[in-house]
Amino acid sequence: MKKLIILALVFYGCNTNKLEKDLYKNEKFKVVLNIKISKDDKFQLFYTNRAKGDFNNDNKILKYVSKNVAFQKIIFELPIGVIPKKIRVDLGEKFNIDDLVIGEITIGYTNKQIKIDENSMGFYFKKNAFLNYKKDKNLNVFTPKIINGRYDPFIFSTPLLNKKIEIVF
């Protein structure tokens, strides 16, 4: 009897996981940035399907962003069935040296998400050398910079976020 109960629990647990995955199989995985930007620009989301994979142009999504003094949502939709292992967000291509403010970042599906608020941003995303960072009244303020004539500001997911994505999705 004890073996039967254990077997039922294992079957139910595995079946629940499959049902949950089936629930999202026709929905696009999204990365949503809540951001303020003072100039029009183009943002890019890069993602990898492998934990050790490099970012490349095959796994890139472009979004044109309009200037807005209020927070606006920038929504990147990945192809159906794709769950990223790592994420990188390029924060503009124009030589914009104005500050940009990132509020919350939401990753996942409509009803199953990882929400990264202003206070936990540093745990889940790191910046590259082309960005200065400061915390201003609970806001994450990034200032792009030019280094040796180059301009490539981006943030990228930390191993902690990569693992959380793997566990949650």
Secondary structure, DSSP 8 states (H G I E B T S, - for coil): -HHHHHHHHHHHHHHHHHHHHHHTTTS--EEEEEEEESS-EEEEEEEESSTT----GGGEEEEEE--EEEEEEEEEE--TT---SEEEEE--SS---S-EEEEEEEEE-SSSEEEE-TTTHHHHEEE-TTEEEEEETTEEEEEE--BTTB---EEEE-HHHHHHHHHH-
